[in-house]
Amino acid sequence: MRPKVVVVALLSPSKTCASCGQTQNAYVVSCPNCHSLQPFPAVTPSYFEIFNIPRQLKVDLELLRRRFYELAQNTHPDKHSQLNTYQGSLAARWSTLINKAYQTLRDPRATSFYLLELYSLPEKETRSLPNDLAEAYFELQDLLAESPNQDAVHAFKNRLAEQKLAIEKDWDEIAKDWPNEADKIPLLLRLREQLNKDKYLSSMLADLKNKWEQS
């Protein structure tokens, strides 16, 4: 049985196989005629292009998993270990990129940061934490410095958990709006703000656990 041919991305209207010269209608990782791995394009495809899925915030994980396994089988270095050195080096390079792309897109948080990078909107350190929550945290620390109070710790942890839940709901709203918005920048700005907010919330939770919460 011939290995499956997985289209990576429509990077050009046609492409000629580097090994057998057959012209393809789309860029492929391996040639459907001679099955040789193809060289990297001049511009490395995005992680979304690698799996031929839309650039989106909420990825179809089942489709991603299926295409990952197909690509991983075609590019596994062991499969090309008996071939020439060039094909072996291509297998290693494609396999590394495919694995990195899969690990990123299967994780919603990592996908969020990757989209910011793709749209040239890198992470920016902004204190997105609500003032009332920050003030309450400082007051809690002053209270705990005077005497242990596990009830206060647990109550504040519940408050942080509610904030993190609100972030998750907002992420879902951004993901829902993503396909329908031509201008992604407003959504990406919202996304960056909530990622910063989540970072501070996680830091607070870790601090409470390490310093004040009794086991």
N, C-alpha and C positions, 0 to 999 in steps of 0.2 A: 504494500500500500504506500502510495506516495505521501510524503508529509504535507500537512495542510499549509497553504500559503496565506499569510496574514498580512493584509494591507495595513501599513503603518500610517501613511498620511498622503494626501493629495498635494504633494509639494510642487509638482510640475505636471503638465499635460501628458508627457511621455518620458520614458527612461529606457536606456539600453543596458542590458545586463553586462557587467564588466567581464564575465567569463565566456558566455556563449554568443553575445551580441543580440539576443532576442529583445525586441522592443516591448515594453510593458505599457499599459494604460495608466498606471499609477505607481508610485514608489512602493517597493516591497522590501522586506528584510531579506528574504531568500527568493531566488528566481524559480518560478513554477516550471521552467523548462529543464534547467540543469541542477537546480536545488542548491546552488552555491550562495553563500552569504554575500550580500551587497555591501559596498563601501558606505561609510557614513556620508550623508549629504554635506554640502558646504556649510549649511547652517544646521546645527543639531536640532532635531525636532523636539517640540515640547513633550512633556509627559503625556498630555492628552493626545497629541498626534501619534505617539508611539502605539497607543492602544486604539487609535481611530475612534475616539469618543469625543463628544462636544466638550468645549471648555466650559466647565460648570462647577458650581460649589458643591452640590450634592451629587456624587458619582453613583451610578448604578453598580453596586459592589459585585453583584452576581455576574454581570457582563464583564466587568474589569477582571474578575478572577478567571473567568473562562478564557479571555484573550491573553491574560498573563501566562496561563499554563500552555497555551498553544505556542506563544512566542518563546517561552522558556525551553520547550522541547526542541524547537528549531535552532536555538542558539546556544544550547548547553555545550560548554567546551569539550566535554567527554565525547560528544557526537562527532566533533571535528578534530579529535586528537590524532587520528591516523592520516589526516589530509595534510596539505602543505602548510608551512608555517604562517603564511599570510591569512589563510582561512581560519587557522587556529587563533591568531591574534584578533581577527574580526569577531570571532565567536566570543572571546573574552570581553571585548569592548562592548559589543551589543548586550551580552548577558549582564554586565555590570550596570549599564544604563537602564535596562528593562527592570532589573531588580530594584534599583533606586527609585524608578518611576512608580513601581507597584507599591513599595513601602510608603511612599508619599501620598498617593491618591487613595489608598485604602483607609487613611487616617484623616477625618474631617478637619482637625486642627492643623495638621501638616499641609493639607490641601489649601486651607485658608491662607497660610503664610506663603505658599507657592504661588497662588494667584496674585497676591500683593507684589511678589517679585516679577511675575510675568507682565504685569501692567505697570512696571516701574514705579510702584508705590511701596517702597520698603517699610519695614517696621519703624515706627517713630515713637520714641519714649514720651508719652503724654500721661499725666496723672488723670485718668478717667474715672477715678473713684469718687462717688458722691461725697460731698463735704460732710453731710450728717453721719455717714458711715465711718469716715476717717476720724471725726471728732469722737464718735462713740468708742472707737477702738483705743484712742489715746486715753479716754476716761477709764476704760476697762483696765488698761495697763496700770494706771495710777491706783485703781482699786485693788488689783492683784498684788501690787508692790507692797501694800499695807497688810493684806492678809489673804490667804487662799480662799477662793470662792468658786467652787466647781459649778454651782448653779449658774453663775454669771457667765462662765466660760461656755457652758453648753448652750445657753440662751443666745450668745453671740454667734456661736457656730451655726445654730439654726438660721440666724439672720443671714449669715454668709451663704448658707446653702440655698436660701430663697433667692439671693442675688444671682448665684450661679445658674439656678434654674431659669431665671429671667433671661440670662445671656443665651442659654440654649434655645429658648423660644425665639429670641430675636434672630439667632443664627438660622433657625428654620424659616423665618420670614424672609430673610435675605436670600436664602437658597430658593425659596418659592418665587421671589420676584426676579431672580437672576435671568431666566430665559426670556423674559418679556421686556427687559430694559436694554435699549441699545447703548446708552451711556452707562458703563459699569462703574465709573469713578465714584458717584455718590454712594453706591452700595459698598464699594471697597473702603471708603472712608468710614462708613458705619462698621464694617467688619474689623478694620484696624482698631477703632475705638473700643469695641467689645473685647478684642483680643488683649488689649492693654488692661482693660478693667478686669478681665478674668485672671490675668497675671498677678495683679495686686491682691485679688481675693484669694488666690491659691497661696500667695506668700503669707497672707494673714493666717490662713488655716494651718499652714506648716509651722508658723511661729507659735500659735496657740498650742499646738500639739507638742512641740519641742520644749517650750518654756513653762507652760502653765497647766496642761492637762495631765491629770494623774492617771497612771495605768491601772 
